[in-house]
Amino acid sequence: MNPTRISNVTAPDGQRVDIALVDGAIAAITPHRSDPAVADTVIDGAGALVLPAFVDGHCHLDKTFLGAPWQPHLASGSLRERIANEKVLRSSIGVPVVERATALVDQMVAFGTGHVRSHVDIDLEAGLDGLHALLQVRDAVRDRLGIQLVAFPQSGVVTAPGVADLLDAALAEGAELFGGLDPVGFDDDMNGQLDVIFGLADKHGAGIDIHLHDGGTVGTAQLRAIAERTRALGLGGKVTVSHAYALGQVYGDELDSTAQALGDAGVSILTNGPAGTMPPILRLREHGVRVFAGSDNIRDAWWPYGNGDMLERATIIGLEGGLMNDDDLAVLASLTTDVAADVLGVADYGLRAGGRADLVLVDAQSVPEAVAAHPPRKLVLHGGRVVHQA
């Protein structure tokens, strides 16, 4: 269904409005009137809150076990042991990546997500198989969900000779960004890994999204190195560090100097709200750092939790960060909407005339209520097309 008007919805500023839609875009947002034109195909929003579709800034579509029988979680020791165990589980699960990833897409869309950034494992064993699977998914669901892909060297770069060539090939075949993983903690060679990742990004004019779990001053040293390389190569706005646990473990000058380096260089920080290691969102924003939100792993070998609901993710982040008042809750909403869309470079995003009609109607009366209660989604549009209706 392609409606021409969404009537009687509550805008984020509290006003009741009607939204006119033309060719998959928002033509106008006007005060609500009860007598729509006869030619309009109208959906009555009944006062529900309207928001731009959510953006999940970090997920792993190729890893999920959704669509397969329940898999009991297996505890692991080191990061390398967990990666090895994951490979065994994924090879034995018996349900193809395309089927499992599509099951997760279906769930994300129903929760109102319109765009995601998914990392996909690139390693010597699987080669580009995971990428090819997600490219197939991306093509099949493009009328419901926009998918941006990061070529992610889950098993290392420097310690896995040949992976750099695979990453290079991944960009040629459809990935948009290069990933990385703990240059010190995993590859034990900060400059070696960053030389490869930033060299490839410079060669292709591509973005970067590096997983960084290394904590304390070991982690902040890597963050400053990433910021320096970003500045030197003119990659501001195209580099993200996902997780950045170290920022949640240091204080005072160490935190502020690192945050300022990130802000000055245009390096963004992704968080999913990890307990005890979450970066201080408001402090980073004071230094000009774009902080945005993502699910990370959803029902996979890393943990059995997660569902792809970005309002629930905002709640998790808010609880971990002690963000309680209405202004804080509005910030949390922005981590899953406009800030995330800006980092991902989603074109024509937002609740405005001329914006893409990627919209979600939420059973709430205000943005803070939506974040705190993560209520039911009543309607989801992607490019002006209804892709979910409760």
C-alpha positions in Angstrom: 0.0 0.0 0.0 1.3 3.5 -0.9 -0.8 6.1 1.0 -0.8 9.7 -0.1 -1.5 11.1 3.4 -0.8 10.1 7.0 -3.4 12.0 9.0 -3.7 13.1 12.6 -0.3 12.2 14.0 1.7 13.8 16.8 5.0 15.4 15.6 8.0 15.3 17.9 7.3 18.9 18.9 3.8 17.9 20.2 1.8 19.4 17.3 -0.9 17.4 15.6 -0.1 17.2 11.9 -0.9 15.6 8.5 1.9 14.3 6.3 1.4 14.4 2.5 3.3 11.8 0.6 4.3 11.9 -3.1 6.6 9.4 -4.9 8.0 8.0 -1.8 8.9 11.3 -0.2 7.3 13.8 2.2 5.6 16.5 0.2 4.4 18.6 3.1 3.7 18.5 6.8 0.7 20.7 7.7 -1.5 21.2 10.7 -4.1 18.4 11.1 -7.4 18.9 9.3 -10.3 16.6 9.5 -11.5 16.9 5.8 -8.8 15.3 3.6 -9.1 15.6 -0.2 -11.3 13.1 -1.8 -8.4 11.7 -3.9 -6.2 11.1 -0.9 -5.5 7.5 0.2 -5.5 8.3 3.9 -4.1 6.4 6.9 -5.5 7.8 10.2 -2.7 7.9 12.8 -5.2 8.4 15.6 -2.7 10.8 17.4 0.2 8.4 17.4 3.7 9.8 17.6 5.4 9.9 14.2 9.2 9.6 14.0 11.7 9.1 11.1 12.4 5.4 10.8 15.1 4.1 13.2 18.7 3.5 12.2 20.6 0.6 13.6 24.2 1.7 13.4 25.9 -1.6 14.2 24.6 -5.1 13.7 25.8 -8.5 12.4 23.2 -9.9 10.1 25.4 -12.8 9.1 25.9 -14.0 12.7 22.3 -14.2 14.0 20.7 -17.5 14.9 17.1 -16.1 14.4 15.3 -18.4 12.0 17.0 -21.4 13.4 16.2 -23.6 16.4 17.2 -22.1 19.8 20.9 -22.5 20.4 22.1 -22.7 24.0 24.8 -20.2 24.8 28.3 -21.6 25.1 30.7 -19.7 27.4 34.2 -19.0 26.1 37.4 -17.6 27.5 39.6 -15.4 25.3 38.4 -13.5 22.3 40.2 -15.9 20.0 38.4 -18.8 21.7 35.1 -17.2 21.3 35.7 -16.6 17.6 36.7 -20.2 17.1 33.6 -21.5 19.0 31.4 -19.2 16.9 32.8 -20.7 13.6 32.0 -24.2 14.8 28.4 -23.2 15.8 27.7 -21.3 12.6 29.0 -24.2 10.5 26.7 -26.7 12.3 23.5 -24.8 12.6 22.1 -26.0 9.4 20.2 -22.9 8.4 21.7 -20.7 5.6 22.9 -17.2 6.3 20.3 -15.7 3.9 17.4 -17.3 5.8 18.7 -16.3 9.2 19.5 -12.7 8.1 16.1 -12.3 6.5 14.4 -13.4 9.7 16.3 -10.7 11.5 15.4 -8.1 8.8 11.7 -9.0 9.2 11.9 -8.4 12.9 13.9 -5.1 12.6 11.4 -3.8 10.0 8.4 -4.6 12.3 10.1 -2.5 15.1 10.4 0.5 12.7 14.0 0.3 11.6 14.6 1.6 8.1 18.4 1.5 7.7 21.2 -0.6 9.2 24.9 -0.9 9.1 25.9 -4.5 9.2 29.3 -5.9 9.6 30.0 -9.1 7.8 32.9 -11.5 8.6 35.7 -11.7 6.0 38.3 -14.3 6.8 40.6 -16.9 5.2 38.2 -19.8 5.8 34.9 -18.3 4.6 36.4 -15.8 2.1 33.6 -13.6 0.7 30.8 -16.1 1.2 29.2 -14.1 4.0 29.4 -11.0 1.9 27.7 -12.7 -1.0 24.9 -13.9 1.2 24.2 -10.4 2.6 24.4 -8.9 -0.8 21.6 -11.3 -1.8 19.6 -10.3 1.3 20.2 -6.6 0.6 18.9 -6.9 -2.9 15.9 -8.9 -1.8 14.8 -6.5 1.0 15.8 -3.1 -0.5 12.1 -2.0 -0.7 11.9 -2.5 3.1 15.3 -1.8 4.6 18.5 -0.1 3.6 21.6 -2.1 4.4 25.2 -0.7 4.5 27.9 -3.4 4.7 31.3 -3.3 6.5 33.9 -5.8 5.5 34.9 -7.0 9.0 38.1 -9.0 9.6 36.8 -10.9 12.6 39.8 -13.2 12.7 42.5 -10.5 12.4 44.4 -8.6 9.8 48.2 -8.7 10.5 48.0 -12.1 12.1 46.0 -13.4 9.1 48.1 -12.8 6.0 45.8 -12.7 2.9 42.9 -11.0 4.7 43.9 -7.6 3.4 43.4 -8.8 -0.2 40.0 -10.2 0.8 39.0 -6.9 2.3 40.2 -5.1 -0.9 38.1 -7.6 -3.0 35.0 -7.1 -0.7 34.9 -3.4 -1.6 34.9 -4.2 -5.3 32.0 -6.6 -4.8 29.7 -4.4 -2.8 30.8 -3.6 0.7 31.0 0.1 1.5 33.4 0.3 4.5 36.4 -1.4 5.9 36.4 -2.8 9.5 39.1 -3.6 12.0 39.4 -5.4 15.3 41.5 -4.5 18.4 44.8 -3.5 16.7 46.7 -4.1 19.9 44.6 -6.7 21.8 44.0 -9.0 18.8 46.7 -8.3 16.2 49.3 -7.1 18.7 50.4 -4.6 16.1 48.6 -1.2 16.2 50.4 0.4 13.4 50.4 -2.7 11.3 46.7 -3.1 11.4 45.9 0.6 11.0 48.4 0.8 8.1 46.3 -1.8 6.3 42.9 -0.5 7.1 43.6 3.2 6.5 45.6 2.4 3.4 42.7 0.5 1.9 40.3 3.3 2.9 42.5 5.9 1.3 42.9 3.8 -1.8 39.1 3.4 -2.3 37.9 6.6 -0.7 35.8 4.4 1.6 34.8 4.7 5.2 36.1 2.8 8.2 34.3 1.2 11.2 36.8 -0.4 13.7 35.7 -2.6 16.6 37.8 -1.5 19.7 37.3 -3.4 22.9 40.8 -2.8 24.3 40.4 -0.9 27.6 42.0 1.8 29.7 45.0 3.8 28.4 45.8 1.0 25.9 42.5 1.7 24.3 42.7 5.5 24.4 46.2 5.4 22.8 44.6 3.6 19.9 41.7 6.0 19.7 44.1 9.0 19.5 46.1 7.1 16.8 42.9 6.5 14.8 42.0 10.2 15.2 45.4 11.3 13.9 45.3 9.1 10.9 41.7 10.2 10.2 42.8 13.9 10.3 46.0 13.3 8.2 44.1 11.5 5.4 41.1 13.9 5.4 38.7 11.1 6.4 36.7 13.2 8.9 33.1 12.1 9.1 33.9 8.7 7.5 35.5 6.9 10.4 33.7 5.2 13.3 35.1 3.4 16.3 32.5 0.9 17.6 32.3 0.2 21.3 35.4 2.1 22.4 35.2 0.6 25.9 38.3 2.6 27.0 36.3 5.8 27.0 34.1 4.4 29.8 37.2 3.4 31.9 39.3 6.6 32.0 38.6 10.0 33.5 39.8 13.5 33.7 42.5 14.7 31.3 42.9 11.3 29.7 39.2 11.2 28.8 38.9 14.8 27.7 42.1 14.9 25.6 41.0 11.7 23.8 37.5 12.9 23.3 38.8 16.2 21.9 41.1 14.4 19.5 38.1 12.4 18.2 35.9 15.4 17.9 38.5 17.5 16.1 39.2 14.7 13.7 35.6 13.8 13.0 35.7 10.3 14.4 32.3 8.9 15.5 31.6 6.5 18.4 29.1 3.7 18.3 27.7 2.2 21.5 25.1 -0.5 22.3 25.1 0.3 26.0 27.5 -2.3 27.5 27.4 -2.6 31.3 30.4 -0.9 33.0 32.3 0.2 29.9 29.9 2.5 28.0 31.4 5.7 26.8 30.1 8.8 28.5 27.7 10.0 25.8 27.0 13.6 27.0 30.7 14.2 27.8 31.7 13.1 24.3 29.0 15.3 22.7 30.4 18.3 24.6 33.7 17.6 22.7 31.9 17.5 19.3 31.9 13.7 19.0 29.0 12.1 17.2 27.8 9.3 19.3 25.2 6.9 17.9 23.5 3.6 18.7 23.4 0.0 17.4 22.2 -3.4 18.5 25.5 -5.2 18.0 25.0 -9.0 18.3 21.4 -10.3 18.2 20.7 -13.9 19.3 24.0 -15.4 18.1 27.1 -17.1 19.4 28.2 -14.0 21.3 25.1 -13.7 23.5 21.5 -15.0 23.5 20.0 -11.5 23.9 18.8 -8.8 21.5 15.8 -8.3 19.2 16.6 -5.4 16.9 14.3 -2.9 18.7 16.1 0.4 18.6 13.7 2.0 21.2 14.6 -0.8 23.6 18.3 -0.2 22.7 17.9 3.5 23.6 16.4 2.4 26.9 19.3 0.1 27.7 21.8 2.9 26.8 19.9 5.4 29.0 19.7 3.1 32.0 23.5 2.4 31.7 24.3 6.0 31.4 21.9 7.3 34.0 20.1 9.5 31.5 16.7 10.3 33.0 15.2 13.7 32.2 13.3 14.6 29.1 16.2 16.3 27.4 18.4 13.2 28.0 15.7 11.0 26.6 15.5 13.2 23.5 19.3 12.7 23.1 18.8 8.9 23.3 16.2 9.1 20.6 18.6 11.0 18.4 21.2 8.3 18.7 18.8 5.9 16.9 17.5 8.4 14.4 19.2 11.6 13.0 22.7 11.2 14.4 22.9 7.6 13.3 21.5 8.5 9.9 24.1 11.3 9.6 27.0 8.9 10.4 25.7 6.4 7.9 25.2 9.0 5.2 21.5 8.1 4.7 20.3 10.5 2.0 17.2 12.8 2.5 16.6 11.5 6.0 14.3 13.2 8.4 10.8 14.3 9.2 10.7 17.3 6.8 9.3 18.3 3.5 11.5 16.7 0.8 12.7 13.9 3.1 12.3 10.2 2.3 9.0 8.8 3.6 10.8 6.4 5.9 8.5 6.8 8.9 7.3 4.9 12.0 4.1 5.6 14.0 4.6 4.8 17.7 1.9 4.3 20.3 3.1 7.2 22.4 2.4 10.9 22.8 6.0 12.2 23.1 9.6 11.3 22.3 10.6 10.8 25.9 7.7 8.4 26.4 8.6 6.4 23.3 12.2 6.0 24.6 11.2 5.1 28.2 8.4 2.7 27.3 9.4 1.5 23.8 5.7 1.0 23.0 4.2 -0.9 20.0 4.8 0.3 16.5 1.5 0.9 14.7 2.8 1.6 11.2 6.1 1.5 9.4 6.8 3.1 6.0 9.8 2.7 3.8 10.0 5.0 0.8 6.4 5.8 1.2 5.3 2.1 1.1 3.7 0.4 4.1 6.0 -2.4 5.2 4.4 -3.1 8.6 1.0 -2.4 10.1 -0.2 -3.6 13.5 
